[in-house]
């Protein structure tokens, strides 16, 4: 058994499971803030109901997210000791900032949302919802900063085989920080807004709390449509940045072998690493060059520009990226259909749309996971791009057998934790909205 591969598998397992929850809390946090804002302005009881109901589901998700996130950082010191020594001076600041400035802000004011409605004024309660959403969003910023530095390292110098910080702000706003952060946050908004739609659709299909569910579904349609448009824009910005700073990754995403101007945008095909060609290729002429450089004369590097040892794993990078894009197209179609049916006053009665929304409920989570996988797999074989290879980052003292045992234990614990999360969500959904007392 290969200890490097097993360490990567364990990290993928723990991060992939944890990443189910932060996007949902970010997206739901802003939906709850929207409901609280409408309640503060209008005094309409339905917005109080909406805020209370989705706050309960937010709290369940937040708790499971915290529990699942603890194990990730421990792995830096166990399975990835060489990596931790190399980046410790860089990573310390953003990870500490995430805990001090973001996590405690979110968790403290979540307590006010859960237990303070009758103890504080409406304005203070509204402010608490803003601070919870802001804390969740700010928490993601510091994590993205740390991960972005791995993608596009900046603001450092090498001393005795370690990366030492020379300029905090240059490292903080390295070339990929803002594009990746915007992509992450807009993706989270898609998850949170569609979670409201999907759960509401399930309630309508089961004829549970129908009046509340219809209002809830309608309230999320426009935010969902806006989030889909925003994530497409952020994704384009991110792709432009990748073309400039990680050209091998973009070439793997697009199955582009030859460096060229007028590079086509691949519509269909399967890249073949053995023949160094893309089989059954169907492309939009000049499309990729236009997208990343706004000109068909834009030169895009192909995979053959890079030594084979420096190329990303081809098929996983390609498939993760294209599946993510395909899901984005489906979300846009579903948003358009939902808005049209709501305009016609037929959305709550259209069982085809409700069924599609219910079946789509897990897909925004999947799209976020695929985006993360594309970014991380596409960075390989580097753990820190062009500075440190993944195979050189593991802990020499941790044998493969011990990693196998921990993977099995984590899998069992996460399966139980996931089951508990689903059970608690279902119980809250079946219980329905609380009565209001304006």
Secondary structure, 3 states (H helix, E strand, C coil): CCHHHHHHHHHHHHHHHHHHHHHHHHHHHHHHHHHHHHHHHHCCHHHHHHHHHHHHHHHHHHHHHHHHHHHHHHHHHHCCHHHHHHHHHHHHHHHHHHHHHHHHHHHHHHHHHHHCCCCCCHHHHHHHHHHHHHHHHHHHHHHHHHHHHHHCCCCEEEECCEEEECCHHHHHCCCCHHHHHHHHHHHHHHHHHHHHHHHHHHHHHCCCCHHHHHHHHHHHHHHHHHHHHHHHHHHHHHHHHHHHHCHHHHHHHHCCCCCEECCCEEEEEEEECCCCEEEEEEEECCHHHHHHHCCCCCEECCHHHCCHHHCCCHHHHHHHHHHHHHHHHHHHHHHHHHHHHHHCCCHHHCHHHHHHHHHHCCHHHHHHHHHHHHHHHHHCCEEECCCEEHHHCCCCCCCHHHHHHHHHHHHHHHHHHHHHHHHHHHHHHHHCCCCCCC
